[in-house]
Amino acid sequence: MNRIALSRRLFCFGCGFLNNPSSSSCARSSCTVVRCALVFSGRRPPLLSAISSIVSKNGFFVRNMTTVVTKRESLKLRNASWKDLKSIFALAYPYKGRILLGLLFLGVSSSVFLFLPRVLGKLIDEFDETKKGNISDEDRCLAMAKYFKENPTALLAVLFIGASAICARAYCMHTAGQLVINDLRTKVFKSVLQQEMAFFHKNRVGEIVSRLSTDALIVGYSVSLNLSDGARALITAVCSAGLMVYTSPALCKVVVFVIPVLVGTLAVFGRLMRKYTMQMQEAVAGANQVATERLSNVRTVRMLVAEAKELEAYKAKIHDIWVISRKEGLAKGLMFGGFQFTGYVAMTVVLFYGSNLISIGLLTYGDLSSFCLYAVMCASSLSLMSSFFTEIMKGLGASSRLFELRYRIPAIPITGGLRKNGIQREIRFESVSFDYPDRPHIFNDVSFRIPAAKVTAVVGPSGSGKSTLANLLLRLYDPTMGRIMIDDVDLKELDPSHWRRQIGIVGQEPVLFSTTIWNNIVYGAEKPELITNAQVQEAATQSNALEFIREFPQGFQTMVGEQGASMLSGGQKQRIAIARALVTVQEAATQSNALEFIREFPQGFQTMVGEQGASMLSGGQKQRIAIARALVTVQEAATQSNALEFIREFPQGFQTMVGEQGASMLSGGQKQRIAIARALVTNPCMLILDEATSALDATSEYLVRTALNKLLENSQQTVLIIAHRLSTIKYADQIVVLDKGVVAETGTFEQLMGIDDGVFKKLVEKQAIGWRVENF
């Protein structure tokens, strides 16, 4: 990926480069390729941060600013059917009481307003009778006034009841709709969380979020307020039609011929609306995906001066929405226009025919007026029925995607299976082959063993599948062939959740959530509410995180994560991650050396860190906090992960907010220490360190390494280290060398270095494995 980023930068003809660093997180063989490309490009560097990466006076770094983006594969759209419609209305079943109450109020309000045309007809007939008696205009007015004065209270009461019923109906249906939406979003989100990792290779997160937001809203509306409007239209249409028949059966014969036209219009345009709705939802999901992806990587966009290009990309997606919307608007216009035209023609014929009936004495003026009002109400209701039908079609279009997510069965279940505790003898890879959905040929017939309670290191060139081992051990993916045995039990037979709880993992770049430092450290604890303040303080101290946490104004209450990531540097994030990975929060912070730097924040453990707050913490501080978070107690976790010190430096300590907006508060080392603490908080039987220090500078790496060395010296756990540094793997009990999808060599450091022309020895000689032993 670094070489991709380099090509992108060189293509822009930049005159200088800034590294953070580009080769620190890749194997030395890959770094050699990157550095050679830089030398031949003739560019000069303004900043260097790793002595071992300086290959000439013209050497420099390129910021790794690219990610592997798989080719977009949209969600499969299965045809919505009436079975889907049944499923949509089944969503509202749990709230049937509230909906039925709303429909009851609907019946009351409809009855009241259906009564008004009849009253008006009687009034007109009364006025006509007085006219026939040669009564003066003044007397006719008095007669009409008397008609209203006889029962004014009753008339007002009826109107008030109708208005109150409308209010109650709107409330019941609105709240029922929101409950349906909440329930649907929760169920879909639950299903998405349970999907296997391969699912996310095929489905973009931005599109899934669009389903949860936009599609769920459409489906919820279609079974709540739209259902209410449709029921009101249906009741009004049926009752109006019945009163029309009661008022004048002769005039109804004219109206009957209009019905086939209306039904045909609904059928044709309903299908069009369903089609356009599905296209619209797909287009909106695409636009949301572009916006989410670009805003999530806005730093890369800014550094590459790609704002104009990304704006054009987003405008192209918006234009797609506009094109579909224009077609949808035309279809709606034609449908509603056709309805109105048909209604006006029918009304004209009714007036013409009705006047003839009046002239021969078969109909009164009042009856004709009442019939016309009922016809208008019936036509309006049919128009509303068309809107109801349109919204139902929209709901069908949106529901097809939601139901696909809702009822999808994950290839790897979340729970279920044997609940095995610990590793007694070994983990065995037996003839394992594996391919990613978008990256084939990772492993080919790989076999080796990981002894229990020993330290196993995995090395190899970039892309050899080192991190894939961790993914397979966590059962994020299943092998395409072969099996992984835990003692004598196939990993596929174990309960995935129970197994994962026994593994603590610290990655190259720890993830801190949008909450306080305190909550990030206790995140891995099964019952975080039982963790005391003293335990959190001790954890941060032991993880070397207390010092930098105390520097924040809010200390441990400092917000990090999405809103506070910029507060933490890479090292600070890493120390928090280390603390999170420890067996107990107390032990995690101590072993990850996080307590010291956590105490430096004004808020201590509550200091917010994360993606936007990362600059507050150094790489070592992040790592120490990470160690502390994994301990049984937050205090011990921060102490053992070397995170307590920097956490205490924050004003809010452990409550300092970190994350996407507060990540700059923590350095890489601080994040990593917090991540280590988080990984150890559940007392895992196995600890996986996936290049936990490869992206850190020398100082932050030293702090994190100190925390890790404390952990490894006293650990009785099975440890798997995926690393590029010689200092990380030299004293491992076993080293597994991967190359070109197979296990090339296994043995101790001395054994592998004794193999002439061996893969491991070549990696060392090429500096594919770093030599910074003097730092330790």
C-alpha positions in Angstrom: 0.0 0.0 0.0 2.9 2.3 0.6 4.1 1.8 -2.9 0.6 2.7 -4.1 0.7 5.8 -2.1 4.2 6.6 -3.4 3.0 6.2 -7.0 0.1 8.5 -6.3 2.3 11.2 -4.8 4.9 10.9 -7.6 2.2 11.1 -10.2 1.2 14.5 -8.7 4.9 15.7 -9.3 5.3 16.8 -5.7 8.6 18.5 -4.9 8.8 17.2 -1.4 7.4 14.5 0.8 6.4 14.1 4.4 6.6 10.8 6.1 4.7 9.6 9.2 6.5 7.1 8.4 5.8 5.2 5.2 8.1 2.3 5.7 7.8 1.8 9.4 4.8 -0.5 9.2 5.9 -2.7 6.3 8.5 -5.5 6.0 12.0 -4.3 5.3 12.0 -6.0 1.9 9.0 -3.9 0.9 10.6 -0.8 2.5 13.6 -1.4 0.3 11.4 -1.2 -2.8 9.8 2.0 -1.5 13.1 3.6 -0.7 14.6 2.7 -4.1 11.6 4.3 -5.8 12.1 7.4 -3.7 15.8 7.6 -4.5 15.3 7.3 -8.2 12.6 9.9 -8.1 15.1 12.5 -7.0 12.8 14.0 -4.3 14.2 15.6 -1.2 12.6 15.1 2.3 11.6 17.8 4.8 11.2 15.3 7.6 12.7 11.9 8.7 11.6 9.9 11.7 13.4 6.6 11.6 17.1 6.3 11.5 17.1 2.9 9.9 15.1 4.2 7.0 17.7 6.7 5.9 19.3 5.1 2.9 21.1 8.2 1.4 21.2 11.9 1.9 18.4 12.1 -0.6 16.3 9.5 1.3 12.9 10.4 2.5 9.5 9.1 3.5 6.1 9.0 1.8 3.0 9.2 3.9 0.9 6.1 3.6 -2.3 7.6 2.6 -4.1 4.9 0.7 -6.3 2.0 1.5 -7.2 -1.0 -0.5 -10.7 -0.4 -1.9 -12.4 -3.4 -3.3 -14.6 -3.2 -6.4 -18.0 -2.2 -5.4 -20.5 -4.9 -5.2 -24.0 -3.6 -4.6 -26.5 -5.5 -2.4 -28.5 -8.0 -4.4 -32.0 -6.8 -4.9 -34.5 -9.5 -4.8 -37.9 -8.8 -6.3 -40.3 -7.4 -3.7 -43.6 -9.3 -3.6 -46.8 -9.4 -1.7 -44.9 -11.7 0.7 -42.7 -8.7 1.4 -45.8 -6.6 1.9 -47.0 -9.2 4.5 -43.6 -8.9 6.2 -43.8 -5.1 6.2 -47.2 -5.2 8.0 -45.8 -7.9 10.4 -43.4 -5.3 11.6 -46.3 -3.3 13.0 -47.9 -6.4 14.8 -46.2 -5.9 18.1 -47.8 -2.4 18.3 -51.2 -3.5 17.1 -52.9 -2.0 20.1 -51.6 1.5 19.5 -52.4 1.2 15.8 -55.9 -0.2 16.4 -56.6 2.7 18.8 -55.5 5.1 16.1 -57.8 3.4 13.6 -60.7 3.7 16.1 -60.1 7.4 16.3 -59.9 7.5 12.5 -63.4 5.9 12.3 -64.8 8.5 14.7 -63.3 11.5 12.8 -64.4 10.1 9.4 -68.0 9.6 10.6 -68.2 13.1 11.8 -67.0 14.7 8.6 -69.1 12.3 6.4 -72.1 13.7 8.3 -71.5 17.3 7.1 -72.6 16.9 3.4 -75.9 15.4 4.5 -76.5 18.4 6.8 -75.7 20.8 4.0 -78.1 19.0 1.6 -80.9 19.2 4.2 -80.2 22.9 4.6 -80.4 23.5 0.9 -83.7 21.7 0.7 -85.1 23.7 3.5 -84.0 26.9 1.8 -85.6 25.6 -1.5 -88.9 24.9 0.3 -89.1 28.3 1.8 -88.5 29.8 -1.6 -91.4 27.8 -3.0 -93.7 29.4 -0.4 -93.0 32.9 -1.7 -91.3 33.9 1.6 -89.2 37.0 1.6 -85.5 36.8 1.5 -85.3 38.1 5.1 -87.7 35.3 6.3 -85.6 32.7 4.5 -82.5 33.9 6.2 -84.2 33.8 9.6 -85.4 30.2 8.8 -81.9 29.2 8.0 -80.6 30.8 11.2 -83.3 29.0 13.2 -82.1 25.7 11.7 -78.6 26.2 13.3 -79.9 27.8 16.5 -82.0 24.7 17.4 -79.0 22.6 18.4 -75.9 24.7 18.3 -74.2 22.9 21.2 -74.7 19.5 19.7 -73.3 20.7 16.4 -70.2 22.2 18.0 -69.7 19.1 20.1 -69.8 16.9 17.1 -67.2 19.0 15.3 -65.0 19.1 18.5 -65.2 15.3 18.8 -64.1 15.0 15.2 -61.1 17.4 15.6 -60.1 15.6 18.8 -60.2 12.2 17.1 -58.0 13.6 14.3 -55.4 14.7 16.9 -55.5 11.4 18.8 -55.2 9.4 15.5 -52.2 11.4 14.4 -50.5 10.9 17.8 -51.1 7.1 17.9 -50.0 6.5 14.4 -46.9 8.7 14.6 -45.6 7.0 17.8 -46.5 3.6 16.4 -44.5 4.4 13.3 -41.5 5.5 15.2 -41.6 2.4 17.3 -41.6 0.3 14.1 -38.7 2.3 12.7 -36.7 1.9 15.9 -37.4 -1.9 16.1 -36.5 -2.4 12.4 -33.3 -0.4 12.7 -32.3 -2.3 15.8 -33.0 -5.7 14.2 -31.2 -4.9 11.0 -28.2 -3.4 12.9 -28.1 -6.6 15.1 -28.0 -8.7 12.0 -25.3 -6.7 10.4 -23.1 -6.9 13.5 -23.4 -10.7 13.4 -22.2 -11.0 9.8 -18.9 -12.6 9.0 -16.0 -10.3 7.9 -16.3 -11.5 4.3 -19.7 -9.8 4.2 -18.1 -6.4 4.6 -15.8 -7.1 1.7 -18.8 -7.2 -0.5 -21.0 -4.5 1.1 -19.9 -1.0 1.8 -20.5 0.4 5.2 -21.9 3.7 3.8 -24.5 1.8 1.9 -25.5 -0.2 4.9 -25.8 3.0 7.0 -28.1 4.3 4.3 -30.3 1.3 4.6 -30.5 1.8 8.3 -31.4 5.5 8.0 -33.3 6.2 4.8 -34.8 2.8 4.0 -35.9 2.1 7.5 -37.7 5.5 7.6 -39.6 4.7 4.4 -40.7 1.3 5.6 -41.7 2.7 9.0 -43.8 5.4 7.4 -45.5 2.9 5.0 -46.9 0.9 8.0 -47.8 3.8 10.3 -48.9 7.2 9.1 -49.3 6.0 5.5 -51.4 3.1 6.8 -53.5 5.6 8.7 -53.9 7.8 5.6 -54.7 4.8 3.5 -57.3 3.5 6.0 -58.9 7.0 6.3 -59.0 7.2 2.5 -60.5 3.7 2.2 -63.2 4.4 4.9 -64.1 7.8 3.4 -64.2 6.4 -0.1 -66.4 3.4 0.8 -68.7 5.4 3.1 -69.0 8.2 0.5 -69.8 5.7 -2.2 -72.5 4.1 0.0 -74.0 7.5 0.7 -73.9 8.4 -3.0 -75.9 5.2 -3.7 -78.3 6.1 -0.9 -78.7 9.7 -2.2 -79.2 8.9 -5.9 -78.7 5.4 -7.4 -79.3 6.9 -10.8 -76.3 9.2 -10.6 -74.1 6.3 -9.3 -74.5 4.6 -12.7 -72.4 7.4 -14.2 -69.6 7.1 -11.6 -69.3 3.4 -12.0 -67.6 3.7 -15.4 -64.8 5.8 -13.8 -63.6 2.9 -11.5 -61.8 0.8 -14.2 -59.9 3.8 -15.4 -58.7 4.6 -11.8 -57.7 1.0 -11.1 -55.8 0.7 -14.3 -53.9 3.9 -13.6 -53.0 2.7 -10.1 -51.7 -0.6 -11.5 -49.5 0.9 -14.2 -48.0 3.8 -12.2 -47.7 1.8 -9.0 -45.2 -0.5 -10.7 -43.3 2.5 -12.1 -43.1 4.0 -8.6 -41.8 0.8 -7.1 -39.1 0.6 -9.8 -38.0 4.2 -9.4 -38.1 3.9 -5.6 -35.6 1.0 -5.7 -33.4 2.9 -8.1 -33.6 6.0 -5.9 -32.6 4.1 -2.7 -29.7 2.6 -4.6 -28.6 6.0 -5.8 -28.9 7.6 -2.3 -26.9 4.7 -0.8 -24.2 5.4 -3.4 -24.0 9.1 -2.6 -23.9 8.3 1.2 -21.1 5.9 0.6 -19.0 8.5 -1.3 -19.6 11.1 1.4 -18.9 8.7 4.3 -15.7 7.4 2.7 -14.3 10.8 1.7 -15.1 12.5 5.0 -13.6 9.6 6.9 -10.4 10.1 5.0 -10.6 13.9 4.8 -7.0 14.2 5.9 -5.8 12.2 2.9 -8.1 14.3 0.6 -6.6 17.5 2.0 -3.0 16.4 1.7 -3.5 15.3 -1.9 -5.4 18.5 -2.7 -8.3 16.4 -4.0 -11.2 18.5 -2.7 -12.3 19.5 -6.2 -12.1 15.9 -7.5 -14.1 14.5 -4.6 -16.7 17.3 -5.0 -17.1 16.3 -8.6 -17.4 12.6 -7.6 -20.1 13.5 -5.1 -21.9 15.8 -7.6 -22.0 12.9 -10.1 -23.8 10.8 -7.5 -26.2 13.6 -6.7 -26.9 14.0 -10.4 -27.8 10.3 -10.6 -30.3 11.0 -7.8 -31.7 14.0 -9.8 -32.2 11.9 -12.9 -34.2 9.3 -11.1 -36.1 11.9 -9.1 -37.1 13.6 -12.4 -38.5 10.3 -13.7 -40.2 9.7 -10.5 -41.7 13.2 -10.4 -43.0 12.8 -14.0 -44.6 9.5 -13.1 -46.3 11.0 -10.1 -47.5 14.0 -12.1 -49.0 11.8 -14.8 -50.7 9.6 -12.2 -52.2 12.5 -10.1 -53.0 14.5 -13.2 -54.8 11.5 -14.7 -56.8 11.1 -11.5 -57.8 14.7 -11.4 -58.8 14.8 -15.1 -60.9 11.6 -14.7 -62.5 13.1 -11.6 -63.4 16.4 -13.3 -64.9 14.6 -16.3 -67.0 12.5 -14.0 -68.2 15.5 -12.0 -69.1 17.4 -15.2 -71.2 14.4 -16.3 -72.8 14.1 -12.9 -73.9 17.8 -12.9 -75.3 17.5 -16.4 -77.2 14.4 -15.7 -78.3 15.6 -12.2 -79.8 18.8 -13.6 -81.9 16.7 -16.0 -83.1 14.6 -13.0 -84.1 17.8 -11.1 -86.0 19.1 -14.1 -88.2 16.0 -14.2 -88.6 15.9 -10.4 -86.6 12.8 -9.7 -83.9 14.7 -7.7 -83.8 17.7 -5.3 -81.2 20.5 -5.2 -80.1 19.3 -1.8 -79.7 15.7 -2.9 -77.6 16.9 -5.9 -75.5 19.0 -3.7 -75.0 16.2 -1.2 -74.2 13.8 -4.0 -71.6 16.2 -5.5 -69.9 16.7 -2.1 -69.8 13.0 -1.5 -68.4 12.5 -5.0 -65.7 15.1 -4.3 -64.9 13.3 -1.0 -64.8 9.9 -2.7 -62.5 11.3 -5.5 -60.2 12.9 -3.0 -60.1 9.6 -1.0 -59.2 7.7 -4.2 -56.5 10.2 -4.9 -55.2 9.6 -1.3 -55.5 5.9 -2.0 -53.1 6.4 -5.0 -50.7 8.1 -2.7 -51.1 5.3 -0.2 -50.4 2.8 -2.9 -47.3 4.7 -4.0 -45.9 4.8 -0.5 -46.6 1.1 -0.2 -44.6 0.5 -3.4 -41.8 2.6 -1.9 -41.9 0.5 1.2 -41.7 -2.6 -0.8 -38.7 -1.3 -2.7 -36.9 -0.2 0.5 -37.9 -3.3 2.4 -36.3 -5.7 -0.1 -32.9 -4.5 0.9 -33.6 -4.3 4.6 -35.1 -7.8 4.8 -32.1 -9.1 2.9 -29.9 -7.7 5.7 -32.4 -8.6 8.5 -32.8 -12.3 7.6 -29.3 -13.0 6.2 -27.7 -15.9 8.0 -24.0 -15.3 8.7 -21.6 -17.8 7.4 -19.8 -17.8 10.8 -22.2 -17.7 13.7 -21.8 -15.4 16.7 -22.6 -18.0 19.3 -23.1 -21.7 19.6 -20.8 -24.6 20.0 -18.4 -26.0 22.6 -17.2 -23.6 25.4 -13.6 -24.6 25.9 -11.6 -22.8 28.5 -7.9 -22.1 27.9 -5.3 -23.9 25.8 -3.8 -26.9 27.5 -1.2 -28.1 24.9 -1.1 -26.4 21.5 -2.8 -24.8 18.6 -2.3 -26.6 15.3 -2.7 -25.4 11.7 -3.3 -28.5 9.6 -3.0 -28.0 5.8 -4.7 -24.7 6.0 -5.5 -22.8 2.7 -7.2 -19.5 2.6 -8.3 -16.8 0.2 -9.9 -13.4 0.9 -13.0 -12.6 -1.2 -11.1 -9.8 -3.0 -7.5 -11.1 -2.5 -6.9 -14.8 -3.5 -4.0 -17.1 -2.7 -3.0 -16.0 0.8 -2.2 -19.5 2.3 -1.6 -22.7 0.5 -1.4 -25.9 2.6 0.0 -24.2 5.7 0.8 -26.5 8.7 2.6 -25.5 12.0 2.0 -25.6 15.7 1.8 -22.9 18.4 2.7 -24.3 21.8 0.7 -23.3 24.9 2.2 -20.8 27.3 5.0 -20.0 24.9 5.9 -17.0 22.8 5.6 -17.7 19.0 6.7 -15.0 16.5 5.6 -14.9 12.9 7.7 -13.1 10.4 7.7 -12.8 6.6 7.7 -10.3 3.7 4.8 -7.9 3.3 1.7 -9.6 2.1 2.8 -13.1 3.2 -0.3 -13.5 5.4 1.0 -12.7 8.9 -2.0 -10.7 10.0 -4.3 -13.3 8.3 -3.1 -15.8 11.0 -4.7 -13.6 13.6 -7.9 -13.3 11.7 -8.1 -17.0 11.3 -7.3 -17.7 15.0 -10.1 -15.2 16.0 -12.3 -17.0 13.5 -13.2 -13.8 11.7 -12.8 -16.0 8.6 -12.8 -19.7 8.1 -10.1 -21.6 6.1 -11.2 -22.6 2.6 -9.4 -25.9 3.2 -7.8 -27.6 6.2 -8.6 -26.9 9.8 -7.3 -25.2 13.0 -7.2 -27.4 16.1 -7.3 -26.0 19.6 -5.7 -28.9 21.4 -7.8 -31.7 19.9 -10.9 -29.7 19.1 -11.6 -28.1 15.7 -11.9 -24.3 16.0 -15.2 -24.5 14.0 -16.8 -26.6 16.8 -16.1 -23.9 19.5 -18.4 -21.1 20.5 -17.0 -18.1 18.6 -17.9 -15.5 21.2 -16.6 -17.6 24.1 -13.3 -18.3 22.2 -12.8 -14.6 21.3 -13.3 -13.5 24.9 -10.2 -15.6 25.7 -8.0 -13.8 23.3 -6.5 -10.4 23.7 -5.3 -8.6 20.6 -3.4 -5.4 20.0 -3.1 -4.2 16.4 -0.7 -1.8 14.7 -3.2 1.1 14.9 -5.5 0.7 17.9 -9.1 1.8 17.7 -10.4 4.0 20.5 -14.2 4.6 20.8 -15.9 7.9 21.1 -16.1 8.1 24.9 -13.8 8.8 27.8 -10.3 7.4 28.4 -11.8 5.7 31.5 -14.5 3.9 29.4 -11.9 3.0 26.7 -9.8 1.2 29.3 -12.6 -0.7 30.9 -14.1 -1.5 27.5 -12.8 -5.1 27.6 -14.1 -5.8 31.1 -17.1 -8.1 31.3 -18.5 -6.0 34.2 -17.0 -2.5 33.8 -19.4 -1.0 36.4 -17.5 -2.9 39.1 -14.2 -1.3 38.3 -13.2 1.3 41.0 -11.4 4.6 40.6 -8.3 3.3 42.5 -8.1 0.3 40.1 -8.2 2.6 37.1 -5.5 4.8 38.5 -3.2 1.9 39.2 -3.9 0.4 35.7 -2.9 3.7 34.1 0.2 3.9 36.2 1.4 0.4 35.2 0.7 1.1 31.5 2.7 4.3 31.6 -0.4 6.2 30.6 -1.1 8.2 33.8 1.4 10.9 33.1 -0.1 12.1 29.8 -3.7 11.6 31.0 -3.1 13.9 33.8 -2.0 16.6 31.4 -5.5 16.8 30.0 -7.8 19.3 31.9 -10.4 16.6 32.5 -8.0 13.7 33.1 -9.6 10.3 32.8 -12.9 12.0 31.8 -11.4 13.5 28.7 -13.4 12.5 25.7 -11.6 10.6 23.0 -12.8 8.5 20.1 -14.9 10.0 17.3 -15.2 13.4 19.0 -11.9 13.4 20.8 -9.4 11.4 18.7 -7.3 14.4 17.8 -6.4 14.8 21.5 -4.2 11.7 21.6 -1.0 10.9 19.8 -0.3 7.5 18.3 1.8 6.4 21.2 -0.9 7.5 23.7 -3.5 5.6 21.8 -1.3 2.5 21.7 -0.7 2.6 25.4 -4.4 2.8 26.1 -4.9 -0.1 23.8 -2.2 -2.1 25.6 -4.0 -1.5 29.0 -7.2 -2.6 27.4 -5.6 -5.9 26.4 -4.3 -7.0 29.9 -5.7 -9.8 31.9 -7.0 -7.4 34.6 -7.3 -3.7 34.4 -5.0 -3.4 37.4 -2.3 -5.7 35.8 -2.9 -4.2 32.4 -2.0 -0.6 33.2 1.0 -1.7 35.2 2.4 -4.0 32.5 1.7 -1.6 29.7 3.4 1.4 31.5 0.3 3.6 30.8 -0.5 5.0 34.2 2.3 7.6 34.2 1.3 9.4 31.1 -2.4 9.1 31.8 -1.9 11.0 35.0 -0.3 13.9 33.1 -3.7 14.7 31.5 -5.9 17.1 33.6 -8.8 14.6 33.4 -6.6 11.5 33.8 -8.4 8.4 32.7 -11.4 10.5 31.5 -9.3 12.3 28.9 -11.0 11.9 25.5 -8.8 10.3 22.8 -9.4 8.5 19.6 -9.2 9.3 15.9 -9.5 13.1 16.2 -7.9 13.3 19.6 -4.9 11.1 18.9 -2.4 14.0 18.8 -2.8 14.4 22.6 -1.0 11.1 23.1 2.2 9.8 21.8 2.5 6.4 20.2 3.8 4.9 23.4 1.1 6.5 25.5 -1.6 5.1 23.3 0.0 1.7 23.6 0.2 1.8 27.4 -3.5 2.9 27.6 -4.4 0.0 25.4 -2.6 -2.4 27.7 -4.3 -0.9 30.7 -7.8 -1.2 29.2 -7.4 -5.0 29.0 -6.7 -5.4 32.7 -9.2 -6.7 35.2 -9.3 -3.2 36.8 -8.8 0.1 35.0 -6.4 1.4 37.6 -4.1 -1.7 37.3 -4.5 -1.7 33.5 -3.3 1.8 33.0 -0.4 1.2 35.4 0.8 -2.0 33.7 0.4 -0.7 30.2 2.5 2.4 31.0 -0.6 4.6 30.4 -1.4 5.9 33.8 1.2 8.5 33.7 0.1 10.3 30.6 -3.6 9.8 31.4 -3.1 11.6 34.7 -1.6 14.5 32.7 -5.0 15.2 31.1 -7.3 17.5 33.2 -10.0 14.8 33.3 -7.7 11.8 33.4 -9.5 8.6 32.5 -12.6 10.6 31.6 -10.8 12.5 28.8 -12.7 12.1 25.6 -10.7 10.6 22.6 -11.7 9.1 19.3 -12.3 10.4 15.8 -12.5 14.1 16.9 -10.1 13.8 19.8 -7.4 11.4 18.5 -4.8 14.2 18.3 -4.8 14.2 22.1 -3.0 10.9 22.2 0.2 9.9 20.5 0.5 6.5 18.7 2.3 5.0 21.7 -0.4 6.3 24.1 -3.1 4.8 22.0 -1.2 1.5 21.7 -0.7 1.2 25.5 -4.4 1.8 26.0 -5.1 -0.9 23.4 -2.8 -3.3 25.2 -4.6 -2.7 28.5 -7.9 -3.3 26.7 -6.7 -6.6 25.3 -5.6 -7.9 28.7 -8.6 -6.8 30.8 -10.4 -10.1 30.3 -7.5 -12.2 31.4 -7.2 -13.9 28.0 -5.5 -17.3 27.6 -3.9 -16.1 24.4 -2.4 -12.7 23.5 -1.9 -11.6 19.8 0.4 -8.7 19.2 -0.1 -7.7 15.5 2.8 -5.4 14.7 2.0 -3.4 17.8 5.1 -1.1 17.6 5.8 -0.9 13.8 4.2 2.5 13.3 5.8 4.2 16.3 8.9 6.4 16.6 11.8 5.3 18.7 10.8 7.0 21.9 7.2 5.8 21.8 8.3 2.3 20.8 10.6 2.1 23.8 7.8 2.9 26.2 5.5 0.4 24.5 8.3 -2.2 24.3 8.9 -1.8 28.0 5.3 -2.5 28.8 5.3 -5.5 26.4 8.6 -6.9 27.9 7.1 -6.8 31.4 4.1 -8.6 30.1 6.1 -11.3 28.2 8.5 -11.9 31.1 5.8 -12.8 33.6 3.1 -14.1 31.2 1.8 -17.6 31.4 -0.3 -17.0 28.3 0.1 -18.3 24.8 1.5 -15.3 22.9 1.6 -14.8 19.1 3.7 -11.9 17.9 3.5 -10.6 14.4 6.3 -8.1 14.1 9.0 -6.6 11.9 11.4 -5.7 14.7 14.3 -8.0 15.5 14.0 -6.9 19.2 10.5 -8.2 19.2 11.1 -11.7 18.1 14.7 -12.5 19.1 13.8 -14.1 22.4 10.6 -15.9 21.1 10.4 -19.6 21.9 9.6 -20.3 18.3 9.7 -18.3 15.1 7.5 -19.2 12.1 8.7 -17.8 8.7 6.0 -17.3 6.1 6.8 -16.8 2.4 4.7 -17.0 -0.7 1.7 -18.5 1.2 3.6 -21.3 2.8 5.6 -21.9 6.0 9.2 -21.6 4.8 11.0 -22.2 8.1 10.4 -22.7 11.8 12.7 -22.7 14.8 14.4 -20.4 17.3 16.3 -17.3 16.4 19.7 -19.1 16.6 18.5 -22.0 14.6 17.1 -19.9 11.8 20.2 -17.7 11.6 22.2 -20.9 11.2 20.5 -21.9 8.0 22.6 -20.9 5.1 20.6 -19.2 2.3 17.5 -19.4 4.6 14.5 -17.1 4.2 14.8 -15.7 7.7 18.5 -15.0 7.4 17.9 -13.2 4.1 15.2 -11.1 5.7 17.5 -10.1 8.5 20.4 -9.4 6.1 18.1 -7.2 3.9 16.9 -5.4 7.0 13.4 -6.8 6.3 13.5 -7.2 10.1 14.7 -4.1 12.0 17.9 -4.0 14.1 17.0 -1.5 16.7 18.1 -3.8 19.5 20.2 -1.1 21.1 17.0 0.7 22.2 16.2 -2.1 24.5 
